[in-house]
Amino acid sequence: MNILHEQLKLDTPLLKIVGNVDYDRHLAELAMMSEIISDAGIDKEVALFLIERAQQRCDASRARKGLSPTALSDRITLRIYQDGRTLFRAALLRKFSGESLRVFCCSVAESPSRQQFCLINRFVEAKIFSKSSLCDFENDLPADYLKKIHGKILIAACGKLAPGAEVNQLGFSTPISIGECYADTTCVQANIHYPVDWMLLRDATRTMMLACDLIRNAGLRHRMPCEPKEFISKINSLCMQMAQCRRKKDSKKKRKNILRLMKKLLKKIACHAERHAKLLEDYWAETIYSELEAKAIIDRIQNILRQLPAAIFQAHERIIGERRIPNGQKILSLYEDELHVIVRGKAGSETEFGNTLMLVEQADGLIVDFKLCREQSPGDPTLLAHSIDYIESTMPDKIKAIATDRGFDSPNIRQLLDAKNIFNAVCPRSIPAYIEKSKNPQFRRHQKRRAQTEGRIAIVNGFSGNPQLQKSFVHREIHLALSVLSHNIRKLAKLRLAQQTTPLAAVAA
């Protein structure tokens, strides 16, 4: 690879703040997080990955035009390298802060400590990235690549000390151990409303009519009996009638009649939307929209038209036919694919809608492995078996004990742990077996520690958000990986600060 010639720039020193111990701790934590990122070299690795990908995209674009490949200029390469390091650090810091894109970018502009973390605290002027640039960067990182970065920083933290060295690569005098692991699963909910059948019809009406309104405002009009917003008012009126007749006399009969009116209205609305989409497809060049903008509006309509027959059938079967529909065939949202009904019987929510998340942490609270399931969960025991294989194949240390709740217990798991000589602290499903294992003090200790994994899940949810606001499974997986990486870097910073703190007893001696 070509050597990058980067000119060093003067940085603005931070103003000394006194009298606020919380700020001092926060500043020390940020400085340690930045040092860990630099020691592991993950920001530079991400920047080089972005350069390589930009080169591949450039070559592919030239190949489509019949041109030969050419190398990126030094100026473009250096810009990608610098922006990549800055935006990667900013993405981690945003997950740590839990702020929205707009609020975070404004806070970076007015915070010298955050500018220093993002490597943009220049002496003369600090060039701050926009929220759109940060959003595009976050959504463009592959989730599997982020997991490789996550594995690299864990390997560095667990690395042994070199002969004669006092610390390992990440500055730990005592390397991190993954000998004791604790696993649990949860539901990462999608940002959707409760999937009521007739509400899906309201969603379809609103999306199609708002798209038609955009087309008509651009000067392309097809004959309609009323304006698109009046169709939205009509479906809203029917939705209010449907909600109000639930506990009245003959409520079932009234609900069926209202649904029939909804179906009749949706048939008209779908025809109008289809005509307007065809009109825009043929005459988009005469409008104010670009080709990509016109395509986005058409895709918005086509996405609803494609799912509308199934949504109407689902509402008909459940309300008029009074028949149940299997979970695998249900439409939970017109805008989110790859969601599942997850029944866990929790106090907060009996039923949840989203994807199953598997987390494995070690004794200090560092997340060793995570898995967001795209398909329906294969079961906790299967997820645990895959996680054990992944950890032992990638980490330098071996698992000595693993503890989970009773949902992970199965004959296959017991055989797997025995074969790998791992202490089985999985809570048994059988009550007599649990009573027998509770006599072992090591089992009791691991089960007591396992209860903290629920809190670790809540902390990770604070980084990623639950429900996650991102659209599509791909983006939710990316942001979960960024959240776990940010969580682990912060945890490593706190552990390293704790190792560097000199006990008062040692000072007194």
Beta strands, then each sheet from edge to edge (+ up, - down):
strand 1: 180-189
strand 2: 340-343
strand 3: 351-362
strand 4: 367-372
strand 5: 401-404
strand 6: 423-426
sheet 1: 2+ 3- 1+ 5+ 6+
sheet 2: 2+ 3- 4+
end
